[in-house]
Amino acid sequence: MEHCKNPWKETCNSENIKLYIQIKGENLPICQQCWIKIADQEQEW
């Protein structure tokens, strides 16, 4: 099972993957908890 690979929170090991984001050509699995935080930020990726 894969785990969250949030590039801004490298310590997340959640396996509750909700979506993938693409950064520099790589698809990264993102868990629900991290996605809520990422979606609320004005982070560019």
TORDODO-549435 format. One record per residue (C-alpha): residue number from 1; y negated, x, z. Coordinates in steps of 0.25 Angstrom, whole numbers. Each point is the difference from the previous one (the first is absolute). Last residue first. Layout:
BEGIN
> NUM Y X Z
...
END
This chain:
BEGIN
> 45 -94 12 -31
> 44 -14 -3 5
> 43 -1 -5 15
> 42 -9 -11 3
> 41 8 -4 12
> 40 6 -14 2
> 39 11 1 -10
> 38 5 13 7
> 37 1 -6 14
> 36 8 -12 -5
> 35 8 9 -9
> 34 4 9 12
> 33 6 -12 8
> 32 7 -6 -12
> 31 7 13 -4
> 30 -4 9 -12
> 29 9 6 -10
> 28 -7 11 -8
> 27 1 1 -16
> 26 -4 13 -5
> 25 -9 2 -12
> 24 -12 6 8
> 23 1 -12 10
> 22 7 -13 -3
> 21 1 -10 10
> 20 13 -7 4
> 19 2 -13 7
> 18 6 -7 12
> 17 9 10 6
> 16 5 -3 14
> 15 7 13 2
> 14 -11 5 10
> 13 0 16 2
> 12 -15 1 1
> 11 -4 15 4
> 10 -7 3 -13
> 9 -11 -10 2
> 8 -10 2 -11
> 7 10 3 -11
> 6 8 -13 4
> 5 15 4 -3
> 4 7 -12 6
> 3 15 2 1
> 2 11 -1 -9
> 1 14 -5 3
END
